[in-house]
Amino acid sequence: MGGKLMKYLLSLILFFPLFANDQIPAMDQKRPILLKGGTLHTVSGDVLEGYDLLFAKGIIVTIDQQIQASPETDVYDIYGKHVVPGYIAGFTRIGLTEISAVKQTNDHSEIGEINPNVRANVSYNPDSDLIPVTRSNGILLVNSAPASGRISGQSSVMMLDGWTWEDATMKHPAALNLNWPSMHFNFRKDAKKKEKDQRDNYNKAIREIDILVRDVEAYHQRRTVKERKADQKQQSDLRLESMIPFVIHHEPIHIRANDIRQIEAAVKWANKHNFNIVIVGGQDAWRIPELLVKYNIPVILMSIQTTPTRRFEPIHTPYKIPAMLHEAGVKFCISTDPGYPFDGHVRTLPNEAMRAAAWGLPKSEALRSITLSAAEILGVDERVGSLEPGKDATFFISDTHPLIQTTNPIKAYIQGREVDLTDRQKNLWEKYKEKYRRLGRLNE
């Protein structure tokens, strides 16, 4: 036992430098800031060229031409620069994982199949070294979600800045996360028994979920009755208690489903219980857009830059899915796949949108898919996702148009706080550039 403990402590010591970044969280905005003459990509409206943007106390105050600054206002000329709402990753494990292959750095999974009371935000690590890397590419907000079991727990919308998880939390809960049972049944003639076992396991999983829903409804009813009687108390059940907002009050349930049969079954199940669901993954969503439009079910679409799910599909099918969903009228946003080995690849979110734009999705919709559409699906669109007076000053300034390969955020603000845009890769670039400059091998 002592030997195992020593090995564990040694692993913590060895990997500790990889657990945390050394950046200092931004300070609250003290003085109003006026950005003059930039190109504002409002997302909710037109692209405004040569406009000014004034924000104070973390809130956008005015967007107009030739705003007159008061004496206490800091004025920045941003002529030729672009102001873009912070990108929002709709489904991630940022803050819950560091290195997928190192067990001690992963805190996104719990033991057991049913864990609705698990909260992502309390496990969020604000010192994760993945945060600066993600933030430096314009992604300023993420929905961090737990992963394991049938019901994983509750996800949280997190701001990529803050000393603690409390500082970083924008909204909790964002949703209850449910992994829909697999429906890849084996239809080979020599596997009838295996096929029956697979179907039995699927039906058993659905029955267990339905029983849990029934228990939540009964628990809520008993608690309501007993609350009316001051002399009676009911013993709390954390799992059932945590599901009341989603089962009784119809807060969003994010259902991880990719196969067409999974999506159809999830929609049918949600309609039976009158639940408010969002499909996460949605690789086959383009096959049944009418069903999603009919019941107004949004999709958090993941992995645009991937291979088709079926060998007979054209190789570019995943690239065209956003355009097909847009044409069909399906509400969707684009995210990255948080599964291994992609835990740290949230920084490629703009690339996913760029790929979709290259294959038919209008560029304005591609930008919307990682800003305002994501905010709407996550229920934070009153605060972020677009440039509008009254919303949080959460945006970045770049030297080129958004969604091109050379887009480089040069300043970023989260609720008016100017955040650090350096990261490990940039620091290493500067380090070795200086090395070869001293050796006389660098052409300036």
C-alpha positions in Angstrom: 0.0 0.0 0.0 2.8 2.4 0.9 4.6 1.6 -2.4 1.5 2.4 -4.4 1.0 5.7 -2.5 4.6 6.7 -3.1 4.2 5.9 -6.9 1.0 8.0 -7.0 2.7 11.0 -5.2 5.7 10.7 -7.5 3.4 10.8 -10.6 1.8 13.9 -9.2 5.2 15.6 -8.8 6.4 14.6 -12.2 3.2 15.7 -14.0 2.5 18.8 -11.8 4.2 21.2 -14.3 1.7 20.0 -16.9 -1.3 20.6 -14.7 -1.3 24.4 -14.6 -0.5 27.4 -16.6 1.3 30.4 -15.1 -1.0 33.1 -16.5 -2.6 35.6 -14.2 -6.4 36.0 -14.6 -7.4 39.4 -16.0 -8.5 42.3 -13.8 -12.0 43.7 -13.8 -12.5 46.6 -16.2 -11.9 49.8 -14.4 -12.3 52.5 -17.1 -14.6 52.7 -20.1 -12.9 51.7 -23.4 -13.8 53.0 -26.8 -12.7 51.1 -29.9 -12.8 53.4 -32.9 -13.1 52.8 -36.6 -13.1 49.0 -36.6 -15.1 46.5 -38.6 -17.7 45.0 -36.3 -19.0 41.5 -37.0 -22.2 41.8 -35.0 -23.5 38.3 -36.1 -27.0 39.3 -35.1 -27.1 42.0 -37.8 -24.9 43.5 -40.5 -21.1 43.8 -40.7 -20.5 47.4 -39.7 -17.4 49.0 -41.3 -15.8 52.0 -39.7 -17.9 51.9 -36.5 -17.1 52.5 -32.9 -17.8 50.3 -29.9 -17.9 51.6 -26.3 -18.0 49.2 -23.4 -17.8 49.8 -19.6 -18.0 47.6 -16.5 -17.9 44.6 -18.8 -21.0 45.5 -20.8 -21.3 46.9 -24.4 -22.8 50.3 -24.0 -23.0 51.8 -27.5 -22.3 50.8 -31.1 -22.3 53.8 -33.5 -20.3 56.0 -35.7 -18.1 58.8 -34.3 -18.9 58.2 -30.6 -17.6 61.0 -28.5 -15.4 59.8 -25.6 -15.6 61.2 -22.1 -12.3 62.3 -20.4 -12.2 59.1 -18.3 -12.5 56.8 -21.4 -9.5 54.9 -22.9 -9.6 55.3 -26.6 -8.1 52.7 -29.0 -7.9 53.2 -32.8 -8.6 49.9 -34.5 -8.9 51.1 -38.1 -8.4 48.1 -40.4 -9.0 45.6 -37.5 -12.0 43.4 -36.9 -14.1 42.9 -33.8 -15.7 39.4 -33.5 -17.8 37.9 -30.7 -15.9 35.3 -28.7 -16.2 31.8 -30.2 -18.3 29.4 -28.2 -17.5 25.6 -28.1 -20.8 23.9 -27.5 -19.5 20.6 -26.1 -16.1 20.1 -24.6 -14.1 18.7 -21.7 -12.0 21.8 -21.2 -11.0 22.1 -17.6 -11.9 18.5 -16.9 -9.0 16.9 -18.7 -5.4 17.7 -19.4 -3.7 14.6 -20.9 -6.0 11.8 -22.0 -3.4 9.1 -21.5 -2.6 10.2 -18.0 -5.4 9.0 -15.7 -4.5 11.5 -12.9 -5.3 14.5 -15.2 -8.8 13.4 -16.1 -11.8 14.3 -14.0 -14.6 13.9 -16.5 -15.9 10.5 -15.6 -17.5 8.9 -12.5 -18.0 5.3 -11.5 -21.5 4.0 -12.3 -24.0 4.4 -15.0 -26.4 7.0 -13.4 -24.8 10.2 -12.1 -27.2 13.1 -12.8 -25.9 14.9 -9.7 -22.4 15.3 -11.0 -21.5 18.9 -11.8 -18.9 19.8 -14.4 -18.1 23.3 -13.0 -17.0 22.1 -9.6 -14.4 19.9 -11.3 -13.3 22.6 -13.7 -9.6 23.4 -13.5 -9.1 27.1 -14.2 -5.3 26.6 -14.4 -5.5 24.0 -17.2 -2.7 24.5 -19.7 -5.3 23.9 -22.5 -7.1 27.1 -21.6 -4.5 29.6 -23.0 -4.1 27.5 -26.1 -7.8 27.5 -26.7 -8.3 31.1 -25.8 -5.6 32.4 -28.1 -7.6 31.2 -31.1 -10.6 33.2 -30.2 -12.6 30.6 -28.2 -13.6 32.5 -25.1 -16.5 30.3 -23.8 -17.0 26.6 -23.6 -19.7 24.1 -22.5 -17.8 21.6 -20.3 -19.5 18.3 -20.0 -19.0 15.1 -18.1 -18.6 11.9 -20.1 -19.2 8.5 -18.5 -22.1 6.2 -18.0 -25.7 6.4 -19.3 -26.4 9.7 -17.5 -23.1 11.5 -17.1 -24.1 14.6 -15.1 -24.7 18.3 -15.6 -22.6 20.4 -18.0 -21.6 24.0 -17.4 -21.0 27.0 -19.6 -17.5 28.3 -18.6 -15.6 31.5 -19.3 -12.0 30.8 -20.1 -10.7 33.2 -17.5 -10.8 33.3 -13.7 -9.0 32.4 -10.5 -11.5 29.7 -9.5 -14.3 27.6 -11.0 -16.8 30.0 -9.3 -15.2 32.9 -11.2 -15.3 31.0 -14.5 -18.9 29.7 -14.3 -21.3 31.7 -16.6 -24.2 29.2 -16.4 -24.9 26.1 -14.4 -26.5 23.8 -15.2 -26.3 24.2 -19.0 -27.9 20.7 -19.5 -28.2 17.2 -18.2 -26.1 14.9 -20.3 -27.4 11.5 -21.5 -25.5 9.0 -23.7 -28.1 7.2 -25.8 -27.7 3.4 -25.9 -26.0 2.0 -28.9 -28.2 0.7 -31.7 -25.6 -0.9 -34.0 -27.3 -4.2 -34.0 -25.7 -7.3 -35.7 -27.9 -8.5 -38.5 -25.7 -11.3 -39.8 -27.4 -14.7 -40.4 -25.0 -16.5 -38.1 -25.5 -14.0 -35.2 -29.2 -14.2 -34.4 -28.5 -14.9 -30.7 -26.1 -12.0 -30.5 -28.6 -9.7 -32.2 -31.3 -10.7 -29.7 -28.9 -10.0 -26.8 -28.1 -6.6 -28.3 -31.8 -5.7 -28.6 -32.5 -7.0 -25.1 -29.6 -4.9 -23.7 -30.9 -1.8 -25.5 -34.5 -2.3 -24.3 -33.3 -2.8 -20.8 -31.3 0.4 -20.9 -34.4 2.4 -22.1 -36.5 0.8 -19.4 -34.0 1.8 -16.7 -34.1 5.4 -17.9 -37.9 5.4 -18.0 -38.0 4.0 -14.4 -35.6 6.7 -13.3 -37.9 9.3 -14.8 -40.9 7.8 -13.1 -39.0 7.8 -9.8 -38.1 11.5 -10.2 -41.8 12.4 -10.8 -42.9 10.4 -7.8 -40.1 11.9 -5.6 -41.1 15.4 -6.7 -44.7 14.8 -5.9 -44.0 13.3 -2.5 -41.7 16.1 -1.6 -44.3 18.7 -2.7 -47.0 17.1 -0.6 -44.7 16.8 2.5 -43.6 20.4 2.1 -47.2 21.5 2.6 -47.2 19.6 5.9 -44.7 21.3 8.1 -44.5 18.5 10.6 -43.3 16.0 8.0 -39.9 15.8 6.3 -38.7 13.7 3.4 -35.2 12.2 3.2 -33.3 13.7 0.3 -32.1 11.6 -2.7 -29.3 13.6 -4.5 -29.7 11.7 -7.8 -33.5 12.2 -8.0 -33.3 15.8 -6.6 -30.7 16.8 -9.3 -33.0 15.6 -12.1 -36.1 17.7 -11.1 -35.1 20.7 -13.2 -34.9 18.5 -16.3 -37.8 16.1 -15.8 -40.3 18.4 -14.1 -39.3 21.9 -15.3 -38.1 20.8 -18.7 -34.6 22.3 -18.6 -32.4 21.1 -21.6 -31.3 17.5 -21.8 -28.3 17.0 -24.2 -28.5 13.5 -25.7 -25.4 12.1 -27.3 -26.6 10.3 -30.5 -25.0 10.0 -33.9 -26.7 7.1 -35.7 -30.1 7.8 -37.4 -31.8 5.1 -35.3 -30.5 6.7 -32.1 -31.7 10.1 -33.1 -35.2 8.9 -34.1 -35.5 6.9 -30.9 -34.3 9.8 -28.8 -36.8 12.2 -30.4 -39.6 9.7 -29.8 -38.6 9.2 -26.2 -38.4 13.0 -25.6 -41.9 13.5 -27.1 -43.3 10.7 -24.9 -42.1 12.6 -21.8 -42.4 16.1 -23.2 -38.7 16.7 -22.6 -36.6 19.6 -24.0 -33.7 17.9 -25.8 -30.7 18.8 -27.9 -28.9 16.2 -30.1 -25.2 16.1 -29.5 -23.0 14.6 -32.2 -25.7 14.3 -34.9 -23.6 12.7 -37.6 -26.8 11.3 -39.2 -28.9 14.4 -38.6 -28.8 15.3 -42.3 -30.7 12.1 -43.0 -33.8 13.2 -41.0 -33.9 17.0 -41.0 -37.7 17.1 -41.3 -38.1 15.3 -37.9 -35.7 17.8 -36.2 -37.5 20.8 -37.7 -40.9 19.4 -36.9 -40.1 19.1 -33.2 -37.7 22.1 -33.1 -34.8 20.0 -31.9 -31.4 21.7 -32.1 -28.2 19.9 -32.9 -24.7 20.4 -31.5 -22.8 19.1 -34.6 -19.4 17.6 -33.9 -16.5 16.5 -36.1 -16.9 18.3 -39.4 -13.4 17.4 -40.4 -13.7 13.6 -40.2 -14.5 10.6 -42.4 -18.0 9.4 -43.3 -19.7 7.0 -41.0 -20.4 4.6 -43.9 -18.0 3.4 -46.5 -20.3 4.0 -49.4 -20.8 7.7 -48.6 -18.7 10.3 -50.5 -15.6 11.3 -48.6 -16.8 15.0 -48.3 -20.2 14.1 -46.7 -19.3 15.3 -43.2 -18.1 18.6 -44.6 -21.5 19.3 -46.2 -23.7 18.4 -43.2 -23.8 21.9 -41.9 -24.9 23.3 -45.2 -27.6 20.6 -45.6 -28.9 21.3 -42.1 -29.0 25.0 -42.8 -30.9 24.5 -46.0 -33.4 22.3 -44.3 -34.0 24.8 -41.5 -32.4 22.8 -38.6 -31.1 24.8 -35.7 -27.5 23.8 -35.1 -24.1 24.9 -33.9 -20.7 23.5 -34.6 -18.4 22.1 -32.0 -15.4 19.7 -31.8 -15.4 16.1 -30.6 -14.2 16.0 -27.0 -13.4 12.3 -27.1 -10.0 10.8 -27.0 -7.6 11.8 -28.6 -9.2 15.2 -29.2 -9.5 16.5 -25.7 -7.2 19.4 -26.3 -8.3 20.2 -29.8 -11.0 22.7 -29.0 -8.6 25.3 -30.5 -9.5 24.0 -33.9 -13.1 25.1 -33.6 -12.7 27.9 -36.2 -11.2 25.4 -38.6 -14.4 23.3 -38.3 -16.5 26.3 -39.3 -14.1 27.2 -42.1 -14.4 23.7 -43.5 -18.2 23.9 -43.4 -18.1 27.3 -45.2 -15.8 25.8 -47.9 -18.5 23.2 -48.6 -21.6 25.3 -49.0 -22.5 26.8 -45.7 -22.7 30.6 -46.1 -19.8 32.2 -44.3 -22.1 34.4 -42.2 -23.8 31.2 -41.0 -20.5 29.5 -40.4 -19.5 32.4 -38.0 -23.0 32.3 -36.4 -22.6 28.5 -35.8 -19.8 29.1 -33.4 -21.1 32.3 -31.8 -24.8 33.2 -31.6 -26.2 29.8 -32.6 -24.1 28.1 -29.9 -25.2 30.8 -27.4 -28.9 30.2 -28.2 -28.6 26.4 -27.9 -26.8 26.8 -24.5 -29.3 29.4 -23.3 -26.8 32.3 -22.9 -27.7 34.3 -25.9 -29.0 37.2 -23.8 -25.4 37.8 -22.6 -23.0 36.6 -25.4 -22.8 35.4 -29.0 -23.2 38.8 -30.8 -22.1 42.4 -30.6 -25.1 44.3 -29.2 -25.6 47.0 -26.6 -26.4 45.4 -23.2 -24.5 42.2 -23.8 -21.3 41.2 -22.2 -18.1 42.7 -23.7 -16.9 39.2 -24.6 -15.1 39.5 -28.0 -11.7 39.5 -29.7 -10.0 41.9 -32.1 -8.1 40.4 -35.0 -6.0 41.8 -37.8 -8.0 40.0 -40.6 -11.5 38.8 -41.3 -12.7 35.9 -39.0 -12.7 32.4 -40.3 -9.7 32.5 -42.5 -6.6 30.5 -41.8 -4.5 33.5 -40.9 -6.9 35.1 -38.5 -4.9 36.2 -35.5 -6.6 37.5 -32.4 -4.5 40.3 -31.1 -6.7 41.4 -28.1 -9.5 39.6 -26.3 -12.0 40.6 -23.6 -14.2 38.5 -21.4 -16.8 40.6 -19.7 -14.6 43.6 -20.4 -11.5 42.0 -18.8 -8.5 42.0 -21.2 -7.2 38.4 -21.1 -3.7 37.1 -21.8 -3.4 35.6 -25.4 0.0 34.0 -24.9 0.3 30.3 -24.7 2.9 27.5 -24.6 3.2 27.3 -28.4 3.7 31.0 -28.8 6.3 31.1 -26.0 8.2 28.2 -27.6 8.1 30.0 -30.9 9.6 33.2 -29.4 12.2 31.2 -27.5 13.6 29.3 -30.5 13.3 32.2 -32.8 15.6 34.1 -30.4 17.9 31.1 -30.3 18.5 31.1 -34.0 18.6 34.8 -34.2 21.6 34.7 -31.9 23.1 32.0 -34.0 22.7 34.2 -37.0 20.5 31.7 -38.8 17.3 33.6 -38.8 16.4 35.9 -41.7 14.4 38.8 -40.3 
